[in-house]
Amino acid sequence: EDFARALEMDPTTPQAWTSRALARGAWAAVKMARGEDAMDLLRASVEDFGKALELRSDAAETWVGRGQVRSRAGIAASRSGQDPEPWFRDSLADLGRALQINPRMADAWLYRAGSALIWAIHRSARGEDPDPRVAGPSERLLVRPSGDSLLHILARRPPAADDADVAAGLVRAIADGGGKAV
């Protein structure tokens, strides 16, 4: 209600749209953790981020936020039997745009790697090629110090019910220095 009031007072403030998008995204994460449907909240969050970006398209943090929410929507879509591919593609596009604006933004690299990894796990679970080049024709998104792509390593083992948790753990390990984002 406070966000709505702030937006009524001044709908041209990107921060108000971004704040409401973040709140909706956080609430969606809570609902997802409870096993509840959160797609309406995720769609509303993406829409709010879009309005913020219409007002200020050079805000790398806003592109990252929308990319995160789209990745979460991909997970929610997959859990409900919907096609998650558009959500993951759009997530990677948003995170790529953030990196165009600020190539030194560690969060954008981290979330892009996480989104690609979760998408690859989903593809692998469906028996499809996990496609480690989802972000570009020659990019390898996750590379271990040994040079093996984590996406290829995951593709070699059977998918498990807790793969989304495994992916989150791998992304944290990469952030802590267990691998490097490229």
C-alpha positions as CSV (number, residue, x, y, z in Angstrom):
1,E,0.0,0.0,0.0
2,D,2.9,2.4,0.8
3,F,4.4,1.7,-2.6
4,A,1.1,2.4,-4.3
5,R,0.8,5.7,-2.4
6,A,4.4,6.7,-3.4
7,L,3.7,5.8,-7.0
8,E,0.4,7.9,-7.0
9,M,2.4,10.8,-5.7
10,D,5.1,10.6,-8.3
11,P,5.0,7.8,-10.9
12,T,8.1,9.1,-12.6
13,T,10.5,8.0,-9.8
14,P,12.3,4.9,-10.9
15,Q,13.3,4.1,-7.3
16,A,9.6,3.7,-6.3
17,W,9.0,1.2,-9.2
18,T,12.2,-0.6,-8.3
19,S,11.4,-0.8,-4.6
20,R,8.0,-2.2,-5.3
21,A,9.5,-4.7,-7.8
22,L,12.0,-5.9,-5.1
23,A,9.3,-6.2,-2.5
24,R,7.1,-8.3,-4.8
25,G,10.1,-10.4,-5.8
26,A,10.9,-11.0,-2.2
27,W,7.4,-12.0,-1.3
28,A,7.3,-14.3,-4.3
29,A,10.4,-16.0,-3.0
30,V,8.7,-16.6,0.3
31,K,5.6,-18.0,-1.4
32,M,7.8,-20.3,-3.5
33,A,9.6,-21.5,-0.4
34,R,6.3,-22.4,1.1
35,G,5.4,-24.3,-2.1
36,E,2.7,-21.8,-3.1
37,D,2.1,-20.3,-6.6
38,A,4.0,-17.0,-7.0
39,M,3.7,-16.4,-10.7
40,D,1.3,-13.4,-10.4
41,L,3.8,-11.7,-8.0
42,L,6.7,-12.5,-10.3
43,R,4.9,-11.1,-13.3
44,A,4.0,-8.0,-11.4
45,S,7.6,-7.6,-10.2
46,V,8.9,-7.9,-13.8
47,E,6.4,-5.3,-14.9
48,D,7.5,-2.9,-12.2
49,F,11.1,-3.4,-13.1
50,G,10.1,-2.7,-16.7
51,K,8.5,0.6,-15.7
52,A,11.6,1.6,-13.7
53,L,13.8,0.8,-16.8
54,E,11.6,2.9,-19.0
55,L,12.4,5.8,-16.8
56,R,16.1,5.0,-16.3
57,S,17.5,2.4,-18.7
58,D,21.1,2.9,-17.6
59,A,20.5,1.5,-14.1
60,A,22.5,-1.8,-14.1
61,E,21.2,-2.8,-10.7
62,T,17.6,-2.6,-12.0
63,W,18.5,-4.9,-14.9
64,V,20.1,-7.3,-12.4
65,G,17.0,-7.3,-10.3
66,R,14.7,-8.0,-13.2
67,G,17.0,-10.8,-14.4
68,Q,16.9,-12.4,-10.9
69,V,13.1,-12.3,-10.8
70,R,12.9,-13.7,-14.3
71,S,15.1,-16.6,-13.3
72,R,12.9,-17.2,-10.3
73,A,9.9,-17.1,-12.6
74,G,11.6,-19.7,-14.8
75,I,11.9,-22.0,-11.7
76,A,8.2,-21.4,-10.8
77,A,7.1,-22.0,-14.4
78,S,9.1,-25.3,-14.4
79,R,7.6,-26.4,-11.1
80,S,4.1,-25.8,-12.4
81,G,4.6,-27.6,-15.7
82,Q,4.9,-24.4,-17.8
83,D,7.7,-23.7,-20.3
84,P,10.5,-21.9,-18.4
85,E,12.7,-21.3,-21.4
86,P,11.4,-17.7,-22.2
87,W,11.9,-16.7,-18.6
88,F,15.5,-18.0,-18.5
89,R,16.3,-16.4,-21.9
90,D,15.0,-13.1,-20.8
91,S,16.8,-13.4,-17.5
92,L,20.1,-13.9,-19.3
93,A,19.3,-11.0,-21.6
94,D,18.6,-8.7,-18.7
95,L,21.8,-9.8,-16.9
96,G,23.8,-9.3,-20.1
97,R,22.4,-5.8,-20.4
98,A,23.6,-5.1,-16.9
99,L,27.0,-6.3,-17.8
100,Q,27.0,-4.0,-20.9
101,I,26.4,-1.1,-18.6
102,N,28.8,-2.2,-16.0
103,P,31.1,-5.1,-16.9
104,R,32.7,-5.0,-13.4
105,M,29.4,-5.7,-11.6
106,A,30.1,-8.9,-9.7
107,D,26.5,-9.5,-8.9
108,A,25.5,-9.5,-12.5
109,W,28.2,-12.1,-13.4
110,L,27.1,-14.2,-10.4
111,Y,23.4,-14.1,-11.1
112,R,23.9,-14.7,-14.8
113,A,26.0,-17.8,-14.0
114,G,23.3,-19.0,-11.6
115,S,20.5,-18.4,-14.1
116,A,22.3,-20.3,-16.8
117,L,23.1,-23.1,-14.4
118,I,19.5,-23.5,-13.2
119,W,18.3,-23.4,-16.8
120,A,20.9,-26.1,-17.8
121,I,19.8,-28.3,-14.9
122,H,16.2,-28.0,-16.1
123,R,17.2,-28.8,-19.7
124,S,19.3,-31.8,-18.5
125,A,16.4,-33.1,-16.4
126,R,14.3,-33.1,-19.6
127,G,17.0,-35.1,-21.4
128,E,18.1,-32.1,-23.5
129,D,21.5,-30.8,-24.1
130,P,22.2,-28.4,-21.2
131,D,23.8,-26.1,-23.7
132,P,26.7,-24.4,-21.9
133,R,26.6,-21.6,-24.5
134,V,23.2,-20.2,-23.6
135,A,24.6,-16.7,-23.2
136,G,26.5,-16.5,-26.5
137,P,27.9,-18.6,-29.3
138,S,31.3,-19.0,-27.8
139,E,30.9,-18.3,-24.1
140,R,31.3,-20.8,-21.4
141,L,29.5,-19.5,-18.4
142,L,30.9,-21.6,-15.6
143,V,34.4,-22.9,-15.7
144,R,36.1,-24.8,-12.8
145,P,39.8,-24.2,-12.3
146,S,40.4,-27.6,-14.0
147,G,38.8,-26.1,-17.1
148,D,35.7,-28.4,-17.1
149,S,32.4,-26.6,-17.5
150,L,30.2,-27.1,-14.4
151,L,27.3,-27.5,-16.8
152,H,29.0,-30.4,-18.5
153,I,29.8,-31.9,-15.1
154,L,26.2,-31.7,-14.0
155,A,25.0,-33.1,-17.3
156,R,27.1,-36.3,-16.6
157,R,25.0,-37.2,-13.6
158,P,21.3,-38.0,-13.3
159,P,19.1,-35.1,-12.3
160,A,17.8,-35.1,-8.7
161,A,14.8,-33.5,-7.1
162,D,17.0,-31.0,-5.2
163,D,19.0,-29.8,-8.2
164,A,17.8,-26.2,-7.7
165,D,19.4,-26.3,-4.2
166,V,22.5,-27.9,-5.7
167,A,22.7,-25.1,-8.2
168,A,22.4,-22.4,-5.6
169,G,25.2,-24.1,-3.6
170,L,27.4,-24.3,-6.7
171,V,26.8,-20.6,-7.4
172,R,27.8,-19.8,-3.9
173,A,30.9,-21.9,-4.3
174,I,31.8,-20.0,-7.4
175,A,31.3,-16.7,-5.6
176,D,33.6,-18.0,-2.8
177,G,36.4,-18.8,-5.3
178,G,35.7,-22.5,-6.2
179,G,35.5,-21.5,-9.8
180,K,35.4,-18.4,-11.9
181,A,32.8,-16.8,-14.0
182,V,33.8,-16.1,-17.6
